[in-house]
Amino acid sequence: MNKASIKMKMCAIAALCATAAALVPSTADALGVGVYGMARKGRRDANVAPVGFGALLDTNLSRDKLLNFRFQIGYGSTMQNEDVFASLGFGLIRTPMVRFWLGPQAGVSFRRNDTLAMPSFGLVAGINLNPGDRMTLSLDGGVRYLVMSENYDGGNVGWRKPEPFACLSVLFRFDEASGGSGSGDTEAVPAGGTISEGGDE
C-alpha cells in the first residue's frame, strides 16, 4: 500500500471521526457497540464485494430521543475493499422496545493496495429491537449513491451508480437498560423502622 493511499484513507476516516466526536456528546443516551453483516450490490470492476462485515457504534438505540448517530467501519468479504460509513438517524417511532429511524448516510469505500476511493451519499432507514436490558438487534437498509473516478490506461473513467444495501447488527448497550429512563431515586427507610405517613407524633 503506497503513502498516497494511506494518507487518503486516514483523511477520510479522520473526517468521519470528527463528525462522530461532534455528535456523540449531544446524542449519547443509549450508547451501544457491536458487529454487523452487510449485503449490497457489488462492483466486480472495483473489487467491491457484495457481502461485508465490521464493527459499529450507535449513540441511541432505545431512548426516547430524536437523534442517533451510527458509525461503521469494516471490510468486504474478499478483503479487497475497506468501508467507513456514518449515518444520522431521526427517530420516528421511539419506545423502550422498538426504535424506527430514518436519515442520511455518508461514507467512503477504499480499494486496497491503490488510491481508489469511492465516496457515497444516500438515505438509510433502520429498526432497533431491544428484547433485553443490554442487547439490541438492528436491521437497516437503503440506497447509497456511489461515485468513482480513476485513470484507466491513461483515460479518465468515472461513474455514479446507486448501491442498494441491507445490514443486520447485534449490539451491546452499556450505559442504560431498555426499560426507560427511570430516575432510580427511592426514599430512605430508617434501619429497624418504617416511614410514618402522619408526620411526627
N, C-alpha and C positions, 0 to 999 in steps of 0.2 A: 504494500500500500504506500503510495508516494505522499510527500509532505503536503501537496496541494489538496489531496483527498482528505487527509486527516484534518487540515485546517478548516475546510468547508464543513465537514461533519461537526467539528467542535463548535463552530459559529452557529450552525443551525440548532444544535442541542442547547447551547447557551441561551439563545433567544427564547426558546420554548420554556426553558427552566426559569428564566427571568419572569416570563408571564405567569408561570406557576407560583413563583415566590410572591408576586404581587397580589395574586388572587387567593391563595391559601389562607392567609390570616383572616380575611373577611368572610370566608365561606366554610371554614373547617368546623362543622358542627357534628358530623358523624363520620370522621375520617376513617378510611379503610385502605388496605393494601392487599394485593392478591396476584393471581395469574390469569391469563386469558388465552383462548384459542380463536383464531380468525379464519374465515373463509372469504375469498374475494375473487374477482375476475383477474386472473394473472396475465402477464405480458411476457411471452416467451422471448421476444427480441430484446427485452430489457432485463431479463432474468428476475422478474417479479413473480414469486411463487404464488399459486392460488391458495395456499394454506400457510398460516403463520402462527406464532406463539410469542409470549413475552410476559412482562410484569406491568402492573398498573397501580395507580394511586387515585383515589376518588375522595373529594373533600366533604361530600354529603350524601350518604347512602340511605338514610331513613328519617332524618329530622324534618319538621315542618318549616323548612326554609326554602326560599325561592331558588337560589343558585347552587350549582355544584360544578366543580372543575375536575376533569378527568385527564390524567397524563399517562400515556402508554409508551413503552419502548420495547422493541422485540426484533425478531428475525423471521425471514421466510423459511419454510420447511427445508429448502435446499441449501440454506445458509449462504445464499448468494446475494441477498439484499437485507438491509437493516432499515427498520421503521421507527419513526418517532411521531406520535400524534397527540394533539391537545384539543380537548372538547370543553365547551362551556354549555352547561345544561340549565334550562329553566323548568322548574318543577310544575307540571300541570296537575298531577294527582300526587298528594303528599299525605300519606298515612304511615303509622309505625310499621305496618306490614308491607306496603306497596308504595313505590315511588315511580311515577312515569314522568320522564323528562325529554326535552327536545331543545336542540340548539346547534350552533355552528361548530365545525371542526376544521382545524388546520394541521398540516403535517408535512413531513418530508421523508422520502424513501431514498436510500443510497444503494447503489450497486457496488459491491465490494471490489477492491483492487483497482478502481479507477475513480475518476472525478465526477461521474454521472450522478446528479441529484435530481429528484423528481418531486417538486413541491405539489401539494394537493390542498384543495379547499372544498368543503362540502357541508352537508347537513346530516345530522345523526339524531336518532331517537332511541331511547332506551327505557327498560323497565327493571327495577330492582325489587327482588323478593327477599324478605327478611324473616325466615322461618324461626330463627332463634335469637338469643341475645347478642351473639357475636358474628354470626356468619351471614353473608349476603350472596345470593345468586343473581347475576345480572346478564341480561340479553340486550344487545344494542345492534343497530344496523342503520344503513343509509346509503348515500351515494356521494363519492368524492369526485371532484373534477381534477384529473391528473394532468400535469404539464411536464413535458420532457423536451429537452433540446440538447443536441450534441453533434459534433462533427463526425461524419462517417465518410472515410475515404476522400477527405477534402471537401465534402459537400455538407452544408448545414441542413440537418433534418430536425423538424420539430412537429409535435403532435399534441393534441389535447383530447383526452378520452375520459368519459365517465367510468368510474370504477365502483360498482355496487359491492357492498361488503356486509358481513354479519360477524359479531363477536359474542362468545359465551365466556363469562368470567366467574370466578369464585374468589370472594374477598373476605378478609377478616377485619371486623370493626373493633378498634381497640380503645376508643375514648367514650363510648356510650352504649347503652342497650337499646333495643328496638321498642321497648315498651313506653317510650315517651320521655319527656324532659323532666320528670318529677323532681322536685326540689330535694327530697330525701330528708327534710327537716322533721324532727319529732320532738315532742315535749318531754323534757327530762322528768323522770319519776324518782322521788327520793328513795334511797335504799330502805327497804323494810316498810315502806308506806305506800299510800295511794294518793292520787291527786284529788283534792277536795273541790267540789263544784260550787259549794256555797260560800267560799271565802273563809277567812279566819273566824274561829269561834271564840 
